[in-house]
Amino acid sequence: MSLTGVKMSEDVWLTCLTHALSTETEEIMGLLLGDIENSVNGGVTALIWGASPQTRSDRRKDRVETNPEQLAAASAQAEISLMLLFL
């Protein structure tokens, strides 16, 4: 399955852009939250409904790492957001 498109809200886009512009000298990272939509013509679109910027736990230039607690918190927030979508 290859992705043929990506759709995201303006809020998600601005979150990603703000995070990307937060530094000029270091890589950034984060999690995108969403769903996959399969179309009848065979296309596959990622529907992104959330973004969770992550801070670096390691400042070495050759890597970008997050700590497990931050990743667990983002995962929990994703589950809560998903439940709220279906209420």
Distance bins in CASP14 RR format, pairs under 12 A and 6 or more apart:
PFRMAT RR
TARGET T0000
AUTHOR 0000-0000-0000
RMODE 2
METHOD distances of the structure
MODEL  1
1 36 0 0 0 0 1 0 0 0 0 0 0
1 37 0 0 0 0 0 1 0 0 0 0 0
1 38 0 0 0 0 1 0 0 0 0 0 0
1 42 0 0 0 0 1 0 0 0 0 0 0
1 43 0 0 0 0 1 0 0 0 0 0 0
1 44 1 0 1 0 0 0 0 0 0 0 0
1 45 0 0 0 0 0 1 0 0 0 0 0
1 46 0 0 0 0 0 1 0 0 0 0 0
2 36 0 0 0 0 0 1 0 0 0 0 0
2 38 0 0 0 0 0 1 0 0 0 0 0
2 42 0 0 0 0 1 0 0 0 0 0 0
2 43 0 0 0 0 1 0 0 0 0 0 0
2 44 1 0 0 1 0 0 0 0 0 0 0
2 45 0 0 0 0 0 1 0 0 0 0 0
2 46 0 0 0 0 0 1 0 0 0 0 0
3 36 0 0 0 0 1 0 0 0 0 0 0
3 37 0 0 0 0 0 1 0 0 0 0 0
3 38 0 0 0 0 0 1 0 0 0 0 0
3 39 0 0 0 0 0 1 0 0 0 0 0
3 42 0 0 0 0 0 1 0 0 0 0 0
3 43 0 0 0 0 1 0 0 0 0 0 0
3 44 1 0 1 0 0 0 0 0 0 0 0
3 45 1 0 0 1 0 0 0 0 0 0 0
3 46 1 0 1 0 0 0 0 0 0 0 0
3 47 0 0 0 0 0 1 0 0 0 0 0
3 48 0 0 0 0 0 1 0 0 0 0 0
4 36 0 0 0 0 0 1 0 0 0 0 0
4 37 0 0 0 0 0 1 0 0 0 0 0
4 38 0 0 0 0 1 0 0 0 0 0 0
4 39 0 0 0 0 1 0 0 0 0 0 0
4 41 0 0 0 0 1 0 0 0 0 0 0
4 42 1 0 0 1 0 0 0 0 0 0 0
4 43 1 0 1 0 0 0 0 0 0 0 0
4 44 1 0 1 0 0 0 0 0 0 0 0
4 45 1 0 0 1 0 0 0 0 0 0 0
4 46 0 0 0 0 1 0 0 0 0 0 0
5 36 0 0 0 0 0 1 0 0 0 0 0
5 37 0 0 0 0 1 0 0 0 0 0 0
5 38 0 0 0 0 0 1 0 0 0 0 0
5 39 0 0 0 0 1 0 0 0 0 0 0
5 42 0 0 0 0 0 1 0 0 0 0 0
5 43 1 0 0 1 0 0 0 0 0 0 0
5 44 1 0 0 1 0 0 0 0 0 0 0
5 45 1 0 1 0 0 0 0 0 0 0 0
5 46 1 0 0 1 0 0 0 0 0 0 0
5 47 0 0 0 0 1 0 0 0 0 0 0
5 48 0 0 0 0 0 1 0 0 0 0 0
6 12 0 0 0 0 0 1 0 0 0 0 0
6 13 0 0 0 0 0 1 0 0 0 0 0
6 16 0 0 0 0 0 1 0 0 0 0 0
6 32 0 0 0 0 1 0 0 0 0 0 0
6 34 0 0 0 0 0 1 0 0 0 0 0
6 35 0 0 0 0 0 1 0 0 0 0 0
6 36 0 0 0 0 0 1 0 0 0 0 0
6 37 0 0 0 0 0 1 0 0 0 0 0
6 43 0 0 0 0 0 1 0 0 0 0 0
6 44 0 0 0 0 0 1 0 0 0 0 0
6 45 1 0 0 1 0 0 0 0 0 0 0
6 46 1 0 1 0 0 0 0 0 0 0 0
6 47 0 0 0 0 1 0 0 0 0 0 0
6 48 1 0 0 1 0 0 0 0 0 0 0
6 49 0 0 0 0 0 1 0 0 0 0 0
7 13 0 0 0 0 0 1 0 0 0 0 0
7 32 0 0 0 0 0 1 0 0 0 0 0
7 34 0 0 0 0 1 0 0 0 0 0 0
7 35 0 0 0 0 0 1 0 0 0 0 0
7 36 0 0 0 0 0 1 0 0 0 0 0
7 37 0 0 0 0 1 0 0 0 0 0 0
7 39 0 0 0 0 0 1 0 0 0 0 0
7 44 0 0 0 0 0 1 0 0 0 0 0
7 45 1 0 0 1 0 0 0 0 0 0 0
7 46 1 0 0 1 0 0 0 0 0 0 0
7 47 1 0 1 0 0 0 0 0 0 0 0
7 48 1 0 0 1 0 0 0 0 0 0 0
7 49 0 0 0 0 1 0 0 0 0 0 0
7 50 0 0 0 0 0 1 0 0 0 0 0
8 14 0 0 0 0 1 0 0 0 0 0 0
8 15 0 0 0 0 1 0 0 0 0 0 0
8 16 1 0 0 1 0 0 0 0 0 0 0
8 17 0 0 0 0 0 1 0 0 0 0 0
8 32 1 0 0 1 0 0 0 0 0 0 0
8 33 0 0 0 0 0 1 0 0 0 0 0
8 34 0 0 0 0 1 0 0 0 0 0 0
8 35 0 0 0 0 0 1 0 0 0 0 0
8 45 0 0 0 0 0 1 0 0 0 0 0
8 46 0 0 0 0 1 0 0 0 0 0 0
8 47 1 0 0 1 0 0 0 0 0 0 0
8 48 1 1 0 0 0 0 0 0 0 0 0
8 49 1 0 0 1 0 0 0 0 0 0 0
8 50 1 0 0 1 0 0 0 0 0 0 0
8 51 0 0 0 0 1 0 0 0 0 0 0
9 15 0 0 0 0 1 0 0 0 0 0 0
9 16 0 0 0 0 0 1 0 0 0 0 0
9 32 0 0 0 0 0 1 0 0 0 0 0
9 33 0 0 0 0 0 1 0 0 0 0 0
9 34 0 0 0 0 0 1 0 0 0 0 0
9 47 0 0 0 0 1 0 0 0 0 0 0
9 48 1 0 0 1 0 0 0 0 0 0 0
9 49 1 0 0 1 0 0 0 0 0 0 0
9 50 1 0 0 1 0 0 0 0 0 0 0
9 51 0 0 0 0 1 0 0 0 0 0 0
10 16 0 0 0 0 0 1 0 0 0 0 0
10 17 0 0 0 0 0 1 0 0 0 0 0
10 48 0 0 0 0 0 1 0 0 0 0 0
10 49 0 0 0 0 0 1 0 0 0 0 0
10 50 0 0 0 0 0 1 0 0 0 0 0
10 51 0 0 0 0 0 1 0 0 0 0 0
11 17 0 0 0 0 0 1 0 0 0 0 0
11 18 0 0 0 0 0 1 0 0 0 0 0
11 48 0 0 0 0 0 1 0 0 0 0 0
11 49 0 0 0 0 1 0 0 0 0 0 0
11 50 1 0 0 1 0 0 0 0 0 0 0
11 51 0 0 0 0 1 0 0 0 0 0 0
12 18 0 0 0 0 0 1 0 0 0 0 0
12 19 0 0 0 0 0 1 0 0 0 0 0
12 30 0 0 0 0 0 1 0 0 0 0 0
12 31 0 0 0 0 0 1 0 0 0 0 0
12 32 1 0 0 1 0 0 0 0 0 0 0
12 33 0 0 0 0 1 0 0 0 0 0 0
12 34 0 0 0 0 1 0 0 0 0 0 0
12 46 0 0 0 0 0 1 0 0 0 0 0
12 47 0 0 0 0 0 1 0 0 0 0 0
12 48 1 0 1 0 0 0 0 0 0 0 0
12 49 1 0 0 1 0 0 0 0 0 0 0
12 50 1 0 1 0 0 0 0 0 0 0 0
12 51 1 0 1 0 0 0 0 0 0 0 0
12 52 0 0 0 0 0 1 0 0 0 0 0
12 53 0 0 0 0 0 1 0 0 0 0 0
12 81 0 0 0 0 0 1 0 0 0 0 0
13 19 0 0 0 0 0 1 0 0 0 0 0
13 20 0 0 0 0 0 1 0 0 0 0 0
13 32 0 0 0 0 0 1 0 0 0 0 0
13 48 0 0 0 0 1 0 0 0 0 0 0
13 49 0 0 0 0 0 1 0 0 0 0 0
13 50 0 0 0 0 0 1 0 0 0 0 0
13 51 0 0 0 0 1 0 0 0 0 0 0
14 20 0 0 0 0 0 1 0 0 0 0 0
14 21 0 0 0 0 0 1 0 0 0 0 0
14 50 0 0 0 0 0 1 0 0 0 0 0
14 51 0 0 0 0 1 0 0 0 0 0 0
14 53 0 0 0 0 0 1 0 0 0 0 0
15 21 0 0 0 0 0 1 0 0 0 0 0
15 22 0 0 0 0 0 1 0 0 0 0 0
15 28 0 0 0 0 0 1 0 0 0 0 0
15 30 0 0 0 0 1 0 0 0 0 0 0
15 31 0 0 0 0 0 1 0 0 0 0 0
15 32 0 0 0 0 1 0 0 0 0 0 0
15 33 0 0 0 0 0 1 0 0 0 0 0
15 48 0 0 0 0 0 1 0 0 0 0 0
15 49 0 0 0 0 0 1 0 0 0 0 0
15 50 1 0 0 1 0 0 0 0 0 0 0
15 51 1 0 1 0 0 0 0 0 0 0 0
15 52 0 0 0 0 1 0 0 0 0 0 0
15 53 1 0 0 1 0 0 0 0 0 0 0
15 54 0 0 0 0 0 1 0 0 0 0 0
16 22 0 0 0 0 0 1 0 0 0 0 0
16 28 0 0 0 0 1 0 0 0 0 0 0
16 29 0 0 0 0 0 1 0 0 0 0 0
16 30 0 0 0 0 1 0 0 0 0 0 0
16 31 0 0 0 0 0 1 0 0 0 0 0
16 32 1 0 0 1 0 0 0 0 0 0 0
16 33 0 0 0 0 0 1 0 0 0 0 0
16 48 0 0 0 0 1 0 0 0 0 0 0
16 50 0 0 0 0 1 0 0 0 0 0 0
16 51 1 0 1 0 0 0 0 0 0 0 0
16 52 0 0 0 0 0 1 0 0 0 0 0
16 53 1 0 0 1 0 0 0 0 0 0 0
16 54 0 0 0 0 0 1 0 0 0 0 0
17 28 0 0 0 0 0 1 0 0 0 0 0
17 51 0 0 0 0 0 1 0 0 0 0 0
17 53 0 0 0 0 0 1 0 0 0 0 0
18 28 0 0 0 0 0 1 0 0 0 0 0
18 51 0 0 0 0 1 0 0 0 0 0 0
18 53 0 0 0 0 1 0 0 0 0 0 0
19 26 0 0 0 0 0 1 0 0 0 0 0
19 27 0 0 0 0 0 1 0 0 0 0 0
19 28 1 0 1 0 0 0 0 0 0 0 0
19 29 0 0 0 0 1 0 0 0 0 0 0
19 30 1 0 0 1 0 0 0 0 0 0 0
19 31 0 0 0 0 0 1 0 0 0 0 0
19 32 0 0 0 0 0 1 0 0 0 0 0
19 51 1 0 0 1 0 0 0 0 0 0 0
19 52 0 0 0 0 1 0 0 0 0 0 0
19 53 1 0 1 0 0 0 0 0 0 0 0
19 54 0 0 0 0 1 0 0 0 0 0 0
19 55 0 0 0 0 1 0 0 0 0 0 0
19 56 0 0 0 0 0 1 0 0 0 0 0
20 26 0 0 0 0 0 1 0 0 0 0 0
20 27 0 0 0 0 1 0 0 0 0 0 0
20 28 1 0 1 0 0 0 0 0 0 0 0
20 29 0 0 0 0 0 1 0 0 0 0 0
20 30 0 0 0 0 0 1 0 0 0 0 0
20 51 0 0 0 0 0 1 0 0 0 0 0
20 53 0 0 0 0 1 0 0 0 0 0 0
21 28 0 0 0 0 1 0 0 0 0 0 0
21 53 0 0 0 0 0 1 0 0 0 0 0
22 28 1 0 0 1 0 0 0 0 0 0 0
22 29 0 0 0 0 0 1 0 0 0 0 0
22 30 0 0 0 0 0 1 0 0 0 0 0
22 53 0 0 0 0 1 0 0 0 0 0 0
22 54 0 0 0 0 0 1 0 0 0 0 0
22 55 0 0 0 0 1 0 0 0 0 0 0
22 56 0 0 0 0 0 1 0 0 0 0 0
23 29 0 0 0 0 0 1 0 0 0 0 0
23 53 0 0 0 0 0 1 0 0 0 0 0
23 55 0 0 0 0 0 1 0 0 0 0 0
23 56 0 0 0 0 1 0 0 0 0 0 0
23 59 0 0 0 0 0 1 0 0 0 0 0
23 61 0 0 0 0 0 1 0 0 0 0 0
23 64 0 0 0 0 0 1 0 0 0 0 0
25 56 0 0 0 0 0 1 0 0 0 0 0
25 59 0 0 0 0 0 1 0 0 0 0 0
25 61 0 0 0 0 1 0 0 0 0 0 0
26 55 0 0 0 0 0 1 0 0 0 0 0
26 56 1 0 0 1 0 0 0 0 0 0 0
26 58 0 0 0 0 0 1 0 0 0 0 0
26 59 1 0 0 1 0 0 0 0 0 0 0
26 60 0 0 0 0 1 0 0 0 0 0 0
26 61 1 0 0 1 0 0 0 0 0 0 0
26 62 0 0 0 0 0 1 0 0 0 0 0
26 63 0 0 0 0 0 1 0 0 0 0 0
26 64 1 0 0 1 0 0 0 0 0 0 0
26 65 0 0 0 0 0 1 0 0 0 0 0
27 54 0 0 0 0 0 1 0 0 0 0 0
27 55 0 0 0 0 0 1 0 0 0 0 0
27 56 1 0 0 1 0 0 0 0 0 0 0
27 58 0 0 0 0 0 1 0 0 0 0 0
27 59 0 0 0 0 0 1 0 0 0 0 0
27 60 0 0 0 0 0 1 0 0 0 0 0
27 61 0 0 0 0 1 0 0 0 0 0 0
27 62 0 0 0 0 1 0 0 0 0 0 0
27 63 0 0 0 0 1 0 0 0 0 0 0
27 64 1 0 1 0 0 0 0 0 0 0 0
27 65 0 0 0 0 0 1 0 0 0 0 0
27 66 0 0 0 0 0 1 0 0 0 0 0
28 51 0 0 0 0 0 1 0 0 0 0 0
28 53 1 0 0 1 0 0 0 0 0 0 0
28 54 0 0 0 0 1 0 0 0 0 0 0
28 55 0 0 0 0 1 0 0 0 0 0 0
28 56 1 0 0 1 0 0 0 0 0 0 0
28 64 1 0 0 1 0 0 0 0 0 0 0
28 66 0 0 0 0 0 1 0 0 0 0 0
29 51 0 0 0 0 0 1 0 0 0 0 0
29 52 0 0 0 0 1 0 0 0 0 0 0
29 53 1 0 0 1 0 0 0 0 0 0 0
29 54 1 0 1 0 0 0 0 0 0 0 0
29 55 0 0 0 0 1 0 0 0 0 0 0
29 56 1 0 0 1 0 0 0 0 0 0 0
29 57 0 0 0 0 0 1 0 0 0 0 0
29 58 0 0 0 0 0 1 0 0 0 0 0
29 63 0 0 0 0 0 1 0 0 0 0 0
29 64 1 0 1 0 0 0 0 0 0 0 0
29 65 0 0 0 0 1 0 0 0 0 0 0
29 66 1 0 0 1 0 0 0 0 0 0 0
29 67 0 0 0 0 0 1 0 0 0 0 0
29 70 0 0 0 0 0 1 0 0 0 0 0
29 71 0 0 0 0 0 1 0 0 0 0 0
29 74 0 0 0 0 0 1 0 0 0 0 0
30 48 0 0 0 0 0 1 0 0 0 0 0
30 50 0 0 0 0 0 1 0 0 0 0 0
30 51 1 0 0 1 0 0 0 0 0 0 0
30 52 1 0 1 0 0 0 0 0 0 0 0
30 53 1 0 1 0 0 0 0 0 0 0 0
30 54 1 0 1 0 0 0 0 0 0 0 0
30 55 0 0 0 0 1 0 0 0 0 0 0
30 56 0 0 0 0 0 1 0 0 0 0 0
30 64 0 0 0 0 1 0 0 0 0 0 0
30 65 0 0 0 0 0 1 0 0 0 0 0
30 66 1 0 0 1 0 0 0 0 0 0 0
30 70 0 0 0 0 1 0 0 0 0 0 0
30 71 0 0 0 0 1 0 0 0 0 0 0
30 74 1 0 0 1 0 0 0 0 0 0 0
30 78 0 0 0 0 0 1 0 0 0 0 0
31 48 0 0 0 0 0 1 0 0 0 0 0
31 50 0 0 0 0 1 0 0 0 0 0 0
31 51 1 0 0 1 0 0 0 0 0 0 0
31 52 1 0 1 0 0 0 0 0 0 0 0
31 53 0 0 0 0 1 0 0 0 0 0 0
31 54 1 0 0 1 0 0 0 0 0 0 0
31 66 0 0 0 0 1 0 0 0 0 0 0
31 70 0 0 0 0 1 0 0 0 0 0 0
31 71 0 0 0 0 1 0 0 0 0 0 0
31 72 0 0 0 0 0 1 0 0 0 0 0
31 73 0 0 0 0 0 1 0 0 0 0 0
31 74 1 0 1 0 0 0 0 0 0 0 0
31 75 0 0 0 0 1 0 0 0 0 0 0
31 76 0 0 0 0 0 1 0 0 0 0 0
31 77 0 0 0 0 1 0 0 0 0 0 0
31 78 1 0 0 1 0 0 0 0 0 0 0
31 81 0 0 0 0 0 1 0 0 0 0 0
32 46 1 0 0 1 0 0 0 0 0 0 0
32 47 0 0 0 0 0 1 0 0 0 0 0
32 48 1 0 1 0 0 0 0 0 0 0 0
32 49 0 0 0 0 1 0 0 0 0 0 0
32 50 1 0 0 1 0 0 0 0 0 0 0
32 51 1 0 1 0 0 0 0 0 0 0 0
32 52 0 0 0 0 1 0 0 0 0 0 0
32 53 0 0 0 0 0 1 0 0 0 0 0
32 54 0 0 0 0 0 1 0 0 0 0 0
32 74 0 0 0 0 0 1 0 0 0 0 0
32 78 0 0 0 0 1 0 0 0 0 0 0
33 46 0 0 0 0 0 1 0 0 0 0 0
33 47 0 0 0 0 0 1 0 0 0 0 0
33 48 1 0 0 1 0 0 0 0 0 0 0
33 49 1 0 0 1 0 0 0 0 0 0 0
33 50 1 0 1 0 0 0 0 0 0 0 0
33 51 1 0 0 1 0 0 0 0 0 0 0
33 52 1 0 0 1 0 0 0 0 0 0 0
33 53 0 0 0 0 0 1 0 0 0 0 0
33 74 0 0 0 0 1 0 0 0 0 0 0
33 75 0 0 0 0 1 0 0 0 0 0 0
33 76 0 0 0 0 0 1 0 0 0 0 0
33 77 0 0 0 0 1 0 0 0 0 0 0
33 78 1 0 1 0 0 0 0 0 0 0 0
33 79 0 0 0 0 1 0 0 0 0 0 0
33 80 0 0 0 0 0 1 0 0 0 0 0
33 81 1 0 0 1 0 0 0 0 0 0 0
33 82 1 0 0 1 0 0 0 0 0 0 0
33 84 0 0 0 0 0 1 0 0 0 0 0
33 85 0 0 0 0 0 1 0 0 0 0 0
34 45 0 0 0 0 0 1 0 0 0 0 0
34 46 1 0 0 1 0 0 0 0 0 0 0
34 47 1 0 1 0 0 0 0 0 0 0 0
34 48 1 0 1 0 0 0 0 0 0 0 0
34 49 1 0 1 0 0 0 0 0 0 0 0
34 50 1 0 0 1 0 0 0 0 0 0 0
34 51 0 0 0 0 1 0 0 0 0 0 0
34 52 0 0 0 0 0 1 0 0 0 0 0
34 78 0 0 0 0 1 0 0 0 0 0 0
34 81 0 0 0 0 1 0 0 0 0 0 0
34 82 0 0 0 0 1 0 0 0 0 0 0
34 85 0 0 0 0 1 0 0 0 0 0 0
35 44 0 0 0 0 0 1 0 0 0 0 0
35 45 0 0 0 0 1 0 0 0 0 0 0
35 46 1 0 0 1 0 0 0 0 0 0 0
35 47 1 0 1 0 0 0 0 0 0 0 0
35 48 0 0 0 0 1 0 0 0 0 0 0
35 49 1 0 0 1 0 0 0 0 0 0 0
35 50 0 0 0 0 0 1 0 0 0 0 0
35 78 0 0 0 0 0 1 0 0 0 0 0
35 81 0 0 0 0 0 1 0 0 0 0 0
35 82 0 0 0 0 1 0 0 0 0 0 0
35 85 0 0 0 0 1 0 0 0 0 0 0
35 86 0 0 0 0 0 1 0 0 0 0 0
36 43 0 0 0 0 0 1 0 0 0 0 0
36 44 1 0 0 1 0 0 0 0 0 0 0
36 45 1 0 0 1 0 0 0 0 0 0 0
36 46 1 0 0 1 0 0 0 0 0 0 0
36 47 1 0 0 1 0 0 0 0 0 0 0
36 48 0 0 0 0 0 1 0 0 0 0 0
36 49 0 0 0 0 0 1 0 0 0 0 0
37 43 0 0 0 0 1 0 0 0 0 0 0
37 44 1 0 0 1 0 0 0 0 0 0 0
37 45 1 0 1 0 0 0 0 0 0 0 0
37 46 1 0 0 1 0 0 0 0 0 0 0
37 47 1 0 1 0 0 0 0 0 0 0 0
37 48 0 0 0 0 0 1 0 0 0 0 0
37 49 0 0 0 0 0 1 0 0 0 0 0
38 44 1 0 1 0 0 0 0 0 0 0 0
38 45 0 0 0 0 1 0 0 0 0 0 0
38 46 0 0 0 0 0 1 0 0 0 0 0
38 47 0 0 0 0 0 1 0 0 0 0 0
39 45 1 0 0 1 0 0 0 0 0 0 0
39 47 0 0 0 0 0 1 0 0 0 0 0
47 85 0 0 0 0 0 1 0 0 0 0 0
48 78 0 0 0 0 0 1 0 0 0 0 0
48 81 0 0 0 0 0 1 0 0 0 0 0
49 78 0 0 0 0 1 0 0 0 0 0 0
49 81 1 0 0 1 0 0 0 0 0 0 0
49 82 0 0 0 0 1 0 0 0 0 0 0
49 84 0 0 0 0 0 1 0 0 0 0 0
49 85 1 0 0 1 0 0 0 0 0 0 0
49 86 0 0 0 0 0 1 0 0 0 0 0
50 74 0 0 0 0 0 1 0 0 0 0 0
50 77 0 0 0 0 1 0 0 0 0 0 0
50 78 1 0 0 1 0 0 0 0 0 0 0
50 80 0 0 0 0 0 1 0 0 0 0 0
50 81 1 0 0 1 0 0 0 0 0 0 0
50 82 0 0 0 0 0 1 0 0 0 0 0
50 84 0 0 0 0 0 1 0 0 0 0 0
50 85 0 0 0 0 0 1 0 0 0 0 0
51 74 0 0 0 0 1 0 0 0 0 0 0
51 77 0 0 0 0 0 1 0 0 0 0 0
51 78 0 0 0 0 0 1 0 0 0 0 0
51 81 0 0 0 0 0 1 0 0 0 0 0
52 66 0 0 0 0 0 1 0 0 0 0 0
52 70 0 0 0 0 1 0 0 0 0 0 0
52 71 0 0 0 0 1 0 0 0 0 0 0
52 72 0 0 0 0 0 1 0 0 0 0 0
52 73 0 0 0 0 1 0 0 0 0 0 0
52 74 1 0 1 0 0 0 0 0 0 0 0
52 75 0 0 0 0 1 0 0 0 0 0 0
52 76 0 0 0 0 0 1 0 0 0 0 0
52 77 1 0 0 1 0 0 0 0 0 0 0
52 78 1 0 0 1 0 0 0 0 0 0 0
52 79 0 0 0 0 0 1 0 0 0 0 0
52 80 0 0 0 0 0 1 0 0 0 0 0
52 81 0 0 0 0 1 0 0 0 0 0 0
53 66 0 0 0 0 0 1 0 0 0 0 0
53 70 0 0 0 0 0 1 0 0 0 0 0
53 74 0 0 0 0 1 0 0 0 0 0 0
53 77 0 0 0 0 0 1 0 0 0 0 0
54 64 0 0 0 0 1 0 0 0 0 0 0
54 65 0 0 0 0 1 0 0 0 0 0 0
54 66 1 0 1 0 0 0 0 0 0 0 0
54 67 0 0 0 0 1 0 0 0 0 0 0
54 68 0 0 0 0 0 1 0 0 0 0 0
54 69 0 0 0 0 0 1 0 0 0 0 0
54 70 1 0 1 0 0 0 0 0 0 0 0
54 71 1 0 0 1 0 0 0 0 0 0 0
54 72 0 0 0 0 0 1 0 0 0 0 0
54 73 0 0 0 0 1 0 0 0 0 0 0
54 74 1 0 0 1 0 0 0 0 0 0 0
54 75 0 0 0 0 0 1 0 0 0 0 0
54 77 0 0 0 0 0 1 0 0 0 0 0
55 64 0 0 0 0 0 1 0 0 0 0 0
55 65 0 0 0 0 0 1 0 0 0 0 0
55 66 1 0 0 1 0 0 0 0 0 0 0
55 67 0 0 0 0 1 0 0 0 0 0 0
55 69 0 0 0 0 0 1 0 0 0 0 0
55 70 1 0 0 1 0 0 0 0 0 0 0
55 71 0 0 0 0 0 1 0 0 0 0 0
55 73 0 0 0 0 0 1 0 0 0 0 0
55 74 0 0 0 0 0 1 0 0 0 0 0
56 63 0 0 0 0 1 0 0 0 0 0 0
56 64 1 0 1 0 0 0 0 0 0 0 0
56 65 1 0 0 1 0 0 0 0 0 0 0
56 66 1 0 0 1 0 0 0 0 0 0 0
56 67 0 0 0 0 1 0 0 0 0 0 0
56 70 0 0 0 0 1 0 0 0 0 0 0
57 63 0 0 0 0 1 0 0 0 0 0 0
57 64 0 0 0 0 1 0 0 0 0 0 0
57 65 1 0 1 0 0 0 0 0 0 0 0
57 66 1 0 1 0 0 0 0 0 0 0 0
57 67 1 0 1 0 0 0 0 0 0 0 0
57 68 0 0 0 0 1 0 0 0 0 0 0
57 69 0 0 0 0 1 0 0 0 0 0 0
57 70 1 0 0 1 0 0 0 0 0 0 0
57 71 0 0 0 0 1 0 0 0 0 0 0
58 64 1 0 0 1 0 0 0 0 0 0 0
58 65 1 0 1 0 0 0 0 0 0 0 0
58 66 0 0 0 0 1 0 0 0 0 0 0
58 67 0 0 0 0 1 0 0 0 0 0 0
59 65 0 0 0 0 1 0 0 0 0 0 0
65 71 0 0 0 0 1 0 0 0 0 0 0
66 72 0 0 0 0 0 1 0 0 0 0 0
66 73 0 0 0 0 0 1 0 0 0 0 0
66 74 0 0 0 0 1 0 0 0 0 0 0
66 75 0 0 0 0 0 1 0 0 0 0 0
67 73 0 0 0 0 1 0 0 0 0 0 0
67 74 0 0 0 0 0 1 0 0 0 0 0
68 74 0 0 0 0 0 1 0 0 0 0 0
68 75 0 0 0 0 0 1 0 0 0 0 0
69 75 0 0 0 0 0 1 0 0 0 0 0
69 76 0 0 0 0 0 1 0 0 0 0 0
70 76 0 0 0 0 0 1 0 0 0 0 0
70 77 0 0 0 0 0 1 0 0 0 0 0
71 77 0 0 0 0 0 1 0 0 0 0 0
71 78 0 0 0 0 0 1 0 0 0 0 0
72 78 0 0 0 0 0 1 0 0 0 0 0
72 79 0 0 0 0 0 1 0 0 0 0 0
73 79 0 0 0 0 0 1 0 0 0 0 0
73 80 0 0 0 0 0 1 0 0 0 0 0
74 80 0 0 0 0 0 1 0 0 0 0 0
74 81 0 0 0 0 0 1 0 0 0 0 0
75 81 0 0 0 0 0 1 0 0 0 0 0
75 82 0 0 0 0 0 1 0 0 0 0 0
76 82 0 0 0 0 0 1 0 0 0 0 0
76 83 0 0 0 0 0 1 0 0 0 0 0
77 83 0 0 0 0 0 1 0 0 0 0 0
77 84 0 0 0 0 0 1 0 0 0 0 0
78 84 0 0 0 0 0 1 0 0 0 0 0
78 85 0 0 0 0 0 1 0 0 0 0 0
79 85 0 0 0 0 0 1 0 0 0 0 0
79 86 0 0 0 0 0 1 0 0 0 0 0
80 86 0 0 0 0 0 1 0 0 0 0 0
80 87 0 0 0 0 0 1 0 0 0 0 0
81 87 0 0 0 0 0 1 0 0 0 0 0
END
